[in-house]
Amino acid sequence: MKFDASTNVSVANDDGSVQFLCPACSKGMIVRSKVSRQIVVKYVCPHCGFEGPN
Ligand SMILES: [Zn+2]
């Protein structure tokens, strides 16, 4: 089960969701739902605390 990094909403059935490694440390896996991308909600890396997208 995967959850959006910002809203903690499950993205299991979200075909617009994405996941990628943190651009700062390349170790934290960040999951973003389609909605979070559309409204450009911030995410925080669980590994290093990096905030994006900025
Ligand atoms: Zn990070």
PDB file of the backbone (N, CA, C, O) and the ligand in Angstrom, with CONECT records:
HET     ZN  A 101       1
ATOM      1  N   MET A   1       0.850  -1.205   0.000  1.00  0.00           N
ATOM      2  CA  MET A   1       0.000   0.000   0.000  1.00  0.00           C
ATOM      3  C   MET A   1       0.875   1.240   0.000  1.00  0.00           C
ATOM      4  O   MET A   1       1.782   1.377   0.821  1.00  0.00           O
ATOM      5  N   LYS A   2       0.595   2.135  -0.924  1.00  0.00           N
ATOM      6  CA  LYS A   2       1.354   3.378  -0.991  1.00  0.00           C
ATOM      7  C   LYS A   2       0.453   4.551  -0.632  1.00  0.00           C
ATOM      8  O   LYS A   2      -0.743   4.559  -0.922  1.00  0.00           O
ATOM      9  N   PHE A   3       1.066   5.536   0.006  1.00  0.00           N
ATOM     10  CA  PHE A   3       0.290   6.692   0.417  1.00  0.00           C
ATOM     11  C   PHE A   3       0.965   7.972  -0.050  1.00  0.00           C
ATOM     12  O   PHE A   3       2.192   8.071  -0.067  1.00  0.00           O
ATOM     13  N   ASP A   4       0.169   8.930  -0.421  1.00  0.00           N
ATOM     14  CA  ASP A   4       0.689  10.227  -0.823  1.00  0.00           C
ATOM     15  C   ASP A   4       1.498  10.842   0.316  1.00  0.00           C
ATOM     16  O   ASP A   4       1.079  10.802   1.473  1.00  0.00           O
ATOM     17  N   ALA A   5       2.647  11.406  -0.010  1.00  0.00           N
ATOM     18  CA  ALA A   5       3.558  11.929   1.009  1.00  0.00           C
ATOM     19  C   ALA A   5       2.990  13.136   1.738  1.00  0.00           C
ATOM     20  O   ALA A   5       3.376  13.416   2.873  1.00  0.00           O
ATOM     21  N   SER A   6       2.088  13.842   1.103  1.00  0.00           N
ATOM     22  CA  SER A   6       1.569  15.069   1.703  1.00  0.00           C
ATOM     23  C   SER A   6       0.233  14.874   2.400  1.00  0.00           C
ATOM     24  O   SER A   6      -0.006  15.436   3.468  1.00  0.00           O
ATOM     25  N   THR A   7      -0.628  14.081   1.796  1.00  0.00           N
ATOM     26  CA  THR A   7      -1.987  13.969   2.324  1.00  0.00           C
ATOM     27  C   THR A   7      -2.260  12.629   2.984  1.00  0.00           C
ATOM     28  O   THR A   7      -3.290  12.456   3.635  1.00  0.00           O
ATOM     29  N   ASN A   8      -1.333  11.666   2.821  1.00  0.00           N
ATOM     30  CA  ASN A   8      -1.494  10.320   3.364  1.00  0.00           C
ATOM     31  C   ASN A   8      -2.702   9.585   2.797  1.00  0.00           C
ATOM     32  O   ASN A   8      -3.213   8.642   3.400  1.00  0.00           O
ATOM     33  N   VAL A   9      -3.144  10.031   1.636  1.00  0.00           N
ATOM     34  CA  VAL A   9      -4.228   9.328   0.955  1.00  0.00           C
ATOM     35  C   VAL A   9      -3.630   8.184   0.152  1.00  0.00           C
ATOM     36  O   VAL A   9      -2.594   8.343  -0.492  1.00  0.00           O
ATOM     37  N   SER A  10      -4.280   7.040   0.193  1.00  0.00           N
ATOM     38  CA  SER A  10      -3.795   5.902  -0.572  1.00  0.00           C
ATOM     39  C   SER A  10      -3.809   6.215  -2.063  1.00  0.00           C
ATOM     40  O   SER A  10      -4.769   6.794  -2.572  1.00  0.00           O
ATOM     41  N   VAL A  11      -2.745   5.833  -2.760  1.00  0.00           N
ATOM     42  CA  VAL A  11      -2.702   6.064  -4.195  1.00  0.00           C
ATOM     43  C   VAL A  11      -2.797   4.746  -4.959  1.00  0.00           C
ATOM     44  O   VAL A  11      -2.458   4.677  -6.141  1.00  0.00           O
ATOM     45  N   ALA A  12      -3.263   3.698  -4.270  1.00  0.00           N
ATOM     46  CA  ALA A  12      -3.345   2.377  -4.881  1.00  0.00           C
ATOM     47  C   ALA A  12      -4.201   2.389  -6.144  1.00  0.00           C
ATOM     48  O   ALA A  12      -3.904   1.681  -7.106  1.00  0.00           O
ATOM     49  N   ASN A  13      -5.249   3.184  -6.139  1.00  0.00           N
ATOM     50  CA  ASN A  13      -6.144   3.230  -7.289  1.00  0.00           C
ATOM     51  C   ASN A  13      -6.042   4.554  -8.034  1.00  0.00           C
ATOM     52  O   ASN A  13      -6.939   4.923  -8.792  1.00  0.00           O
ATOM     53  N   ASP A  14      -4.956   5.252  -7.816  1.00  0.00           N
ATOM     54  CA  ASP A  14      -4.763   6.558  -8.442  1.00  0.00           C
ATOM     55  C   ASP A  14      -3.804   6.404  -9.623  1.00  0.00           C
ATOM     56  O   ASP A  14      -2.590   6.320  -9.439  1.00  0.00           O
ATOM     57  N   ASP A  15      -4.356   6.369 -10.831  1.00  0.00           N
ATOM     58  CA  ASP A  15      -3.503   6.133 -11.995  1.00  0.00           C
ATOM     59  C   ASP A  15      -2.705   7.362 -12.398  1.00  0.00           C
ATOM     60  O   ASP A  15      -1.918   7.314 -13.343  1.00  0.00           O
ATOM     61  N   GLY A  16      -2.909   8.470 -11.678  1.00  0.00           N
ATOM     62  CA  GLY A  16      -2.137   9.666 -11.983  1.00  0.00           C
ATOM     63  C   GLY A  16      -1.037   9.898 -10.962  1.00  0.00           C
ATOM     64  O   GLY A  16      -0.348  10.917 -10.997  1.00  0.00           O
ATOM     65  N   SER A  17      -0.879   8.943 -10.052  1.00  0.00           N
ATOM     66  CA  SER A  17       0.122   9.121  -9.003  1.00  0.00           C
ATOM     67  C   SER A  17       1.524   8.832  -9.524  1.00  0.00           C
ATOM     68  O   SER A  17       1.705   8.111 -10.506  1.00  0.00           O
ATOM     69  N   VAL A  18       2.500   9.405  -8.851  1.00  0.00           N
ATOM     70  CA  VAL A  18       3.889   9.177  -9.224  1.00  0.00           C
ATOM     71  C   VAL A  18       4.690   8.901  -7.959  1.00  0.00           C
ATOM     72  O   VAL A  18       4.305   9.305  -6.861  1.00  0.00           O
ATOM     73  N   GLN A  19       5.809   8.207  -8.130  1.00  0.00           N
ATOM     74  CA  GLN A  19       6.734   8.064  -7.013  1.00  0.00           C
ATOM     75  C   GLN A  19       8.140   8.252  -7.550  1.00  0.00           C
ATOM     76  O   GLN A  19       8.459   7.845  -8.667  1.00  0.00           O
ATOM     77  N   PHE A  20       8.962   8.870  -6.740  1.00  0.00           N
ATOM     78  CA  PHE A  20      10.320   9.169  -7.180  1.00  0.00           C
ATOM     79  C   PHE A  20      11.203   9.321  -5.959  1.00  0.00           C
ATOM     80  O   PHE A  20      10.722   9.534  -4.845  1.00  0.00           O
ATOM     81  N   LEU A  21      12.496   9.208  -6.184  1.00  0.00           N
ATOM     82  CA  LEU A  21      13.442   9.388  -5.094  1.00  0.00           C
ATOM     83  C   LEU A  21      13.632  10.875  -4.827  1.00  0.00           C
ATOM     84  O   LEU A  21      13.551  11.698  -5.739  1.00  0.00           O
ATOM     85  N   CYS A  22      13.881  11.200  -3.589  1.00  0.00           N
ATOM     86  CA  CYS A  22      14.092  12.580  -3.189  1.00  0.00           C
ATOM     87  C   CYS A  22      15.201  13.211  -4.029  1.00  0.00           C
ATOM     88  O   CYS A  22      16.277  12.627  -4.167  1.00  0.00           O
ATOM     89  N   PRO A  23      14.951  14.407  -4.598  1.00  0.00           N
ATOM     90  CA  PRO A  23      15.965  15.083  -5.407  1.00  0.00           C
ATOM     91  C   PRO A  23      17.152  15.583  -4.594  1.00  0.00           C
ATOM     92  O   PRO A  23      18.198  15.905  -5.157  1.00  0.00           O
ATOM     93  N   ALA A  24      17.000  15.649  -3.289  1.00  0.00           N
ATOM     94  CA  ALA A  24      18.076  16.161  -2.443  1.00  0.00           C
ATOM     95  C   ALA A  24      19.013  15.049  -1.983  1.00  0.00           C
ATOM     96  O   ALA A  24      20.232  15.189  -2.077  1.00  0.00           O
ATOM     97  N   CYS A  25      18.449  13.937  -1.482  1.00  0.00           N
ATOM     98  CA  CYS A  25      19.302  12.885  -0.917  1.00  0.00           C
ATOM     99  C   CYS A  25      19.277  11.604  -1.731  1.00  0.00           C
ATOM    100  O   CYS A  25      20.118  10.731  -1.518  1.00  0.00           O
ATOM    101  N   SER A  26      18.341  11.466  -2.653  1.00  0.00           N
ATOM    102  CA  SER A  26      18.218  10.264  -3.481  1.00  0.00           C
ATOM    103  C   SER A  26      18.005   8.995  -2.670  1.00  0.00           C
ATOM    104  O   SER A  26      18.299   7.898  -3.145  1.00  0.00           O
ATOM    105  N   LYS A  27      17.503   9.133  -1.464  1.00  0.00           N
ATOM    106  CA  LYS A  27      17.260   7.959  -0.628  1.00  0.00           C
ATOM    107  C   LYS A  27      15.812   7.832  -0.186  1.00  0.00           C
ATOM    108  O   LYS A  27      15.286   6.728  -0.041  1.00  0.00           O
ATOM    109  N   GLY A  28      15.176   8.974   0.025  1.00  0.00           N
ATOM    110  CA  GLY A  28      13.779   8.935   0.453  1.00  0.00           C
ATOM    111  C   GLY A  28      12.864   8.746  -0.737  1.00  0.00           C
ATOM    112  O   GLY A  28      13.011   9.429  -1.751  1.00  0.00           O
ATOM    113  N   MET A  29      11.899   7.806  -0.624  1.00  0.00           N
ATOM    114  CA  MET A  29      10.939   7.607  -1.696  1.00  0.00           C
ATOM    115  C   MET A  29       9.727   8.489  -1.446  1.00  0.00           C
ATOM    116  O   MET A  29       9.104   8.433  -0.385  1.00  0.00           O
ATOM    117  N   ILE A  30       9.411   9.296  -2.436  1.00  0.00           N
ATOM    118  CA  ILE A  30       8.302  10.231  -2.308  1.00  0.00           C
ATOM    119  C   ILE A  30       7.166   9.796  -3.226  1.00  0.00           C
ATOM    120  O   ILE A  30       7.377   9.529  -4.409  1.00  0.00           O
ATOM    121  N   VAL A  31       5.983   9.732  -2.679  1.00  0.00           N
ATOM    122  CA  VAL A  31       4.801   9.342  -3.442  1.00  0.00           C
ATOM    123  C   VAL A  31       3.858  10.523  -3.499  1.00  0.00           C
ATOM    124  O   VAL A  31       3.546  11.145  -2.484  1.00  0.00           O
ATOM    125  N   ARG A  32       3.409  10.820  -4.712  1.00  0.00           N
ATOM    126  CA  ARG A  32       2.481  11.936  -4.849  1.00  0.00           C
ATOM    127  C   ARG A  32       1.249  11.485  -5.614  1.00  0.00           C
ATOM    128  O   ARG A  32       1.354  10.820  -6.644  1.00  0.00           O
ATOM    129  N   SER A  33       0.096  11.845  -5.110  1.00  0.00           N
ATOM    130  CA  SER A  33      -1.141  11.505  -5.788  1.00  0.00           C
ATOM    131  C   SER A  33      -1.400  12.498  -6.916  1.00  0.00           C
ATOM    132  O   SER A  33      -0.782  13.561  -6.988  1.00  0.00           O
ATOM    133  N   LYS A  34      -2.316  12.129  -7.782  1.00  0.00           N
ATOM    134  CA  LYS A  34      -2.682  12.998  -8.892  1.00  0.00           C
ATOM    135  C   LYS A  34      -3.179  14.347  -8.371  1.00  0.00           C
ATOM    136  O   LYS A  34      -2.812  15.396  -8.900  1.00  0.00           O
ATOM    137  N   VAL A  35      -4.006  14.315  -7.344  1.00  0.00           N
ATOM    138  CA  VAL A  35      -4.561  15.545  -6.784  1.00  0.00           C
ATOM    139  C   VAL A  35      -3.458  16.429  -6.205  1.00  0.00           C
ATOM    140  O   VAL A  35      -3.462  17.642  -6.410  1.00  0.00           O
ATOM    141  N   SER A  36      -2.523  15.829  -5.489  1.00  0.00           N
ATOM    142  CA  SER A  36      -1.453  16.617  -4.889  1.00  0.00           C
ATOM    143  C   SER A  36      -0.613  17.316  -5.949  1.00  0.00           C
ATOM    144  O   SER A  36      -0.131  18.429  -5.737  1.00  0.00           O
ATOM    145  N   ARG A  37      -0.440  16.657  -7.090  1.00  0.00           N
ATOM    146  CA  ARG A  37       0.320  17.276  -8.177  1.00  0.00           C
ATOM    147  C   ARG A  37      -0.475  18.417  -8.780  1.00  0.00           C
ATOM    148  O   ARG A  37       0.086  19.460  -9.115  1.00  0.00           O
ATOM    149  N   GLN A  38      -1.763  18.226  -8.917  1.00  0.00           N
ATOM    150  CA  GLN A  38      -2.604  19.253  -9.552  1.00  0.00           C
ATOM    151  C   GLN A  38      -2.675  20.516  -8.711  1.00  0.00           C
ATOM    152  O   GLN A  38      -2.675  21.625  -9.244  1.00  0.00           O
ATOM    153  N   ILE A  39      -2.735  20.346  -7.396  1.00  0.00           N
ATOM    154  CA  ILE A  39      -2.847  21.529  -6.538  1.00  0.00           C
ATOM    155  C   ILE A  39      -1.491  21.948  -5.990  1.00  0.00           C
ATOM    156  O   ILE A  39      -1.397  22.868  -5.177  1.00  0.00           O
ATOM    157  N   VAL A  40      -0.421  21.253  -6.450  1.00  0.00           N
ATOM    158  CA  VAL A  40       0.957  21.585  -6.107  1.00  0.00           C
ATOM    159  C   VAL A  40       1.148  21.679  -4.593  1.00  0.00           C
ATOM    160  O   VAL A  40       1.688  22.656  -4.074  1.00  0.00           O
ATOM    161  N   VAL A  41       0.695  20.649  -3.913  1.00  0.00           N
ATOM    162  CA  VAL A  41       0.861  20.593  -2.471  1.00  0.00           C
ATOM    163  C   VAL A  41       2.308  20.202  -2.161  1.00  0.00           C
ATOM    164  O   VAL A  41       2.922  19.439  -2.907  1.00  0.00           O
ATOM    165  N   LYS A  42       2.834  20.712  -1.091  1.00  0.00           N
ATOM    166  CA  LYS A  42       4.223  20.414  -0.736  1.00  0.00           C
ATOM    167  C   LYS A  42       4.399  18.978  -0.274  1.00  0.00           C
ATOM    168  O   LYS A  42       3.476  18.370   0.268  1.00  0.00           O
ATOM    169  N   TYR A  43       5.590  18.443  -0.493  1.00  0.00           N
ATOM    170  CA  TYR A  43       5.920  17.131   0.059  1.00  0.00           C
ATOM    171  C   TYR A  43       7.166  17.283   0.913  1.00  0.00           C
ATOM    172  O   TYR A  43       7.941  18.225   0.743  1.00  0.00           O
ATOM    173  N   VAL A  44       7.346  16.356   1.820  1.00  0.00           N
ATOM    174  CA  VAL A  44       8.535  16.358   2.668  1.00  0.00           C
ATOM    175  C   VAL A  44       9.186  14.988   2.573  1.00  0.00           C
ATOM    176  O   VAL A  44       8.529  13.961   2.739  1.00  0.00           O
ATOM    177  N   CYS A  45      10.478  14.987   2.305  1.00  0.00           N
ATOM    178  CA  CYS A  45      11.211  13.732   2.216  1.00  0.00           C
ATOM    179  C   CYS A  45      11.265  13.087   3.603  1.00  0.00           C
ATOM    180  O   CYS A  45      11.645  13.738   4.576  1.00  0.00           O
ATOM    181  N   PRO A  46      10.883  11.799   3.695  1.00  0.00           N
ATOM    182  CA  PRO A  46      10.915  11.119   4.991  1.00  0.00           C
ATOM    183  C   PRO A  46      12.335  10.821   5.460  1.00  0.00           C
ATOM    184  O   PRO A  46      12.553  10.487   6.624  1.00  0.00           O
ATOM    185  N   HIS A  47      13.287  10.941   4.561  1.00  0.00           N
ATOM    186  CA  HIS A  47      14.669  10.606   4.908  1.00  0.00           C
ATOM    187  C   HIS A  47      15.463  11.822   5.386  1.00  0.00           C
ATOM    188  O   HIS A  47      16.131  11.761   6.418  1.00  0.00           O
ATOM    189  N   CYS A  48      15.393  12.929   4.636  1.00  0.00           N
ATOM    190  CA  CYS A  48      16.224  14.081   4.977  1.00  0.00           C
ATOM    191  C   CYS A  48      15.422  15.326   5.324  1.00  0.00           C
ATOM    192  O   CYS A  48      15.988  16.320   5.779  1.00  0.00           O
ATOM    193  N   GLY A  49      14.098  15.282   5.112  1.00  0.00           N
ATOM    194  CA  GLY A  49      13.279  16.425   5.471  1.00  0.00           C
ATOM    195  C   GLY A  49      13.195  17.494   4.386  1.00  0.00           C
ATOM    196  O   GLY A  49      12.637  18.569   4.607  1.00  0.00           O
ATOM    197  N   PHE A  50      13.745  17.197   3.223  1.00  0.00           N
ATOM    198  CA  PHE A  50      13.678  18.145   2.103  1.00  0.00           C
ATOM    199  C   PHE A  50      12.227  18.446   1.751  1.00  0.00           C
ATOM    200  O   PHE A  50      11.397  17.539   1.692  1.00  0.00           O
ATOM    201  N   GLU A  51      11.925  19.713   1.518  1.00  0.00           N
ATOM    202  CA  GLU A  51      10.586  20.104   1.124  1.00  0.00           C
ATOM    203  C   GLU A  51      10.554  20.511  -0.333  1.00  0.00           C
ATOM    204  O   GLU A  51      11.429  21.240  -0.800  1.00  0.00           O
ATOM    205  N   GLY A  52       9.568  20.054  -1.037  1.00  0.00           N
ATOM    206  CA  GLY A  52       9.438  20.418  -2.433  1.00  0.00           C
ATOM    207  C   GLY A  52       7.976  20.464  -2.828  1.00  0.00           C
ATOM    208  O   GLY A  52       7.126  20.219  -1.971  1.00  0.00           O
ATOM    209  N   PRO A  53       7.631  20.760  -4.063  1.00  0.00           N
ATOM    210  CA  PRO A  53       8.591  21.177  -5.091  1.00  0.00           C
ATOM    211  C   PRO A  53       8.860  22.686  -5.047  1.00  0.00           C
ATOM    212  O   PRO A  53       7.944  23.492  -5.211  1.00  0.00           O
ATOM    213  N   ASN A  54      10.092  23.047  -4.830  1.00  0.00           N
ATOM    214  CA  ASN A  54      10.469  24.448  -4.863  1.00  0.00           C
ATOM    215  C   ASN A  54      11.938  24.569  -5.274  1.00  0.00           C
ATOM    216  O   ASN A  54      12.465  25.678  -5.365  1.00  0.00           O
TER     217      ASN A  54
HETATM  218 ZN    ZN A 101      15.650  13.426   0.977  1.00  0.00          ZN2+
END
